[in-house]
């Protein structure tokens, strides 16, 4: 004690261990404080369950804390509120029921604790949320996102859609906007059923936001909300299994994706994201990915694939994303921040065409053509096209059995990537989960006669509305016939015959654009205007056409026809009419000026 200004003098052995020895003379007596974070004992059966669960027992404790309010809860409600997988909640229910601690509603859907009071201390302090402190300043954005989600399209189970909550979309945007500098930079959303694009545009309107998705309903909804709120979001259509649209490659600074939850699905969407980065070594790909705590091997397989692909797992925030569904994984997923270590990723593994967990594109799904059906299809098409046995065989596009493959066989990805010379006839197989692409496959054709084979249950052929929708996307520029029962009763061939001489004026401009679907819209509209004006007897030069196209709506730039969202096709006719009227007026003005001279 040397050096202290006061010394209590000698003490008896052991006295220093007593509470009295620690008391300062003259200070008021106080009781030894208790530790407020020590949970009170729970019923023995419940304590046994938590001990068996191990150090991660904080998760079932969260469920117990929710139940301690005494209300009736369904298992799914507890999953969504806690982020704990349905299997864990169910096992906890069984333990509580065995201990006589749980009551069940007569209908059997909801449960509550028979004695909730002892469970008030079940919870433990939670970790800090990285963006929770930012949410109160964005109440307006939260309200707009809630409205957008409520008015948006229903989930498409064939695409593994599960809707994230409005708060999750906003939290993603706040994370992106605070962790990264997005001023005058570009975010690419690879799939966006959750409307993360709109959330970021609300939080950081000076950023550029691009979306690529296969679901036309999602793209139409995003465009409608963006136009209503004046947000800088542009949408593109693509089946990511075939590639990223050329206009989106190597142009983004950051990527966000909430992919299908199969390892193949995560790999594919992340790969497309890296392809979209302008500088992969400086950019990041953020991924919402979740797996149940009861199936860690699935998460391990996905993470291992990321690492093998040359991606650094820079950060992982557990349970960052919450969903209105997906109870099997706790209605939650983690947020991964991935940093590519190279400009390109190694060749993918797995089957890139089977990336979803359910529906026609699940790994377990059946589809496509066997050799017998394929031969019957080709024989019938040969009759329809009046091809004799000595004539050239049609080009076969897509997945065909080896037994019937001809000399010219083209990958579907090659067909959609760039114009492919295939001769007079082509047959494209879109059975086995590709039928959404039927109109775009027809537009991509360079053949005079193209047969697009789809299941007869496809939306494009099963009723008059679908057939009308198909024609609206490919006409003018080709004639369309729907041929049912080609090769089998459940198959339909859509025959598209080139018809370049399709009317005059705006119709001719559209026919010109549709015949060059791989080209950029700005380029094909310019050349289409020059051609149409010449046919009308009022020729214009390229400069006049270029000035006219510069006045087109903003969504025209940066698109090819093949990645233009479906809802824009209806607007394209109006754009062609307005541009043709503009160039005709310019031509007339120049003619009058020359006359006056």
Secondary structure by P-SEA (a helix, b strand, c coil): cccccccccccccccccccccccccccccccccccccccccccaaaaaaaaaacccaaaaaaaaaaacccccccaaaaaaaccccaaaaaaaaaaaaaaccccccccccbbbbcccccccccccccccccccccccccaaaaaaaaaaaaaccccccccccccccaaaaaaaaaaaaaacccccbbbbbcccccaaaaaaaaacccbbbbbbbccaaaaaaaaaaaaaaccbbbbbbccccccccccccccccbbbbbccccaaaaaaaaaaaaaaccccccbbbbbbbbbbcccaaaaaaaaaaaaaaccccccccccccccccccccccbbbbbbbbbccccccccccccccccccccccccccccccaaaaaaaaaaaaaaaccccccccccccccccccccccbbbbaaaaaacccccccbbbbbcccccccaaaaaaaaccccbbbbbbcccccccccaaaaaaaaaaccccbbbbbbcccccccbbbbbbbbbcccccaaaaaaaaaaaaccccaaaaaaaaaaaaaaaacccccaaaaaaaaaacccccccccccccccccccaaaaaaaaaaaaaaaaaaaaaaaaaac
